[in-house]
Amino acid sequence: MSRLRAAAAAALAAALACSPAAARSLSPDDLLRAHLFGEVRRLPASERPVVGLVLSAGAVRGLAHIGVISVLQDAGFPIDVVAGTSMGAFVGAFEASGMKASRMREIGSKVTLSSGSDLSKVRLVSMLLSDSLLSSAPMEAMLTSTIGERRFDQLAKPFACVAMDIRTGEKVVFRDGPVATAVRASANLPGIFKPVAYRHRWLVDGGVVDYVPVDAARLRGAQWVLASVTEGDFTYTNPTNVLLALEQVIDIRGSLLSRQQRREADALIEPAVGDVSFYETDRIQEVIAKGMIGAARGLPAAQESLVIFAMPQLWRRWSAR
């Protein structure tokens, strides 16, 4: 232990010696964390923990994940494995494809109520007056237009997303096959969109069974997991129509699921987007900005957690010098 303290002291001295004057106003803990995180980043991927990024469900709230990823990319935070549910699956597919956050922000800013589906106010009224659900087929086409007709094994990073079989209630974790079809199924909101018929199953939004799919990231090999959670705050909402009532039920279910799933993650980022409803696309820029704010606040704790988890690997590297 004394050797570890000595190594930490030496690392702090090095950080202080090479820091600009502005950085010297930071606390010793801040400087030490930043230096050790830099050491983790410099480890070869084969010598550090496999880092998983998990993106929760959340409809429009889930676009806050774009802001989170923007901060992580700017900070050089390593991301080896990605998993997501619903909107988290969409953003996760972008990240797993190798897309830059600037491009994600560009795509996210153009999302409207009818993006990726035939959903519109007129169609909603028609749906409520008939027995016909809407189609989410354009959702698959939209994703294909951005990342191409890729299969899971053609992505830059291992990726998983989650849907539910509405006939059995089973959770379905996608790890192979066409990415766009799997993501469409994961984001296929029940009660609004027709179930996606795929592989002899009838699939709907995975947020009903796995709101924060930490387990899916671990299936893909993640050893340390950072979860971005965009949970709804339903306590201030009084549903006034069928759609809002449906959304509230899904949000309550998601909240119950995420209580356990939060504990399964190693670190959390929680953007303050709980008051955003699934259809409020006019607030997308605000949502992305709140994702960036939430990530900036949660980044130091995530860095520290990863450094502590990676300390055995760091110690082996220092000992070999």
C-alpha positions, 0 to 999 in steps of 0.5 A: 500500500505504501508503494501505491501511495508513493506512486500516487504522490509521484503522479500528483507531483507530475500533474502539478509540474506540467499543469498550466497556471489555471489548472493549479487553482484546482484541488490536489484531488482534482489534479490527481484524478485527471492525471490518473484518468490520463494514465487509464486512457493511455493504457492499451485497450487490451490492458484496461477494463472493457468500458460499457456505455448504457443508454436508457429509454426515454423517447424525446428525453433520450436525445439527452444521450447525444449531449452526454456522448458529446461530453464523453467524446470531448473528454476522451472517455473510452467507450468499448461497448454500447447498449441501449433501449428505445431512444437509447438504442437509436443514439447507441447505434450512432455511437457504435457506428463510430459517428461523431457527436457533432453529427448526432447533434445535427440529426437530433436537431431535425427530429420532429413528431413524425420523424421515423414513423407516420406519426402526426397529430392527424394520424394520432386522431385517426388512431384514437378513432379507429382500431388501427395502430401506426407504422414505425417502418420509416424509423428503420429507413431513417436509421438505414439512411444514416448508418447504412445497411449494417449488421451488428458485426459490421459496427465499429463497437460491440452493440446490443439493444433490447425489445419485448415480445408482446405475445410472451412478455419476454425480453429480446436482446439483439446482438446480431442481424440487421441493426436498423430492424433491431433498433426499430423494434427496440423503439416501437412504442406499444399502443401507438405503433404496430408490433414489429414482426421479426424472427417469429416474434411480435416486438415492441419497445424494450423500455417496458422490460429493460429500461437501463440495459446494463445486463445487455452491455455486460453480455457484450463484454463490458466489465465497467459500465457507465449508464446515462439515465433519462427517466421521466418525473411523472409525479408532476403530471396529471394525464388528460388524454389516452396518450399521456396516460399511456406515457405515464404508465410506461414512465412508471414502469421504467422508473421501477425497473431503473431502481435496480438497474442503476445499482448494477451500473458502476457510474451514472449520468442523469440529465435533468429532463424528467419534465419532458414529454415524449412528444415535445420535439420543440425542446430537443435543443434544450434536452441535448444541452441538459445532457451535456450539463448532466454529463459535465457534472457526472464526469468527475465521479465517472472518471474516479470510479473508472480509475479505481476499477482500473488500479490493478492494471495501472499498478501492473504497468507502473511496476513493469517500468 
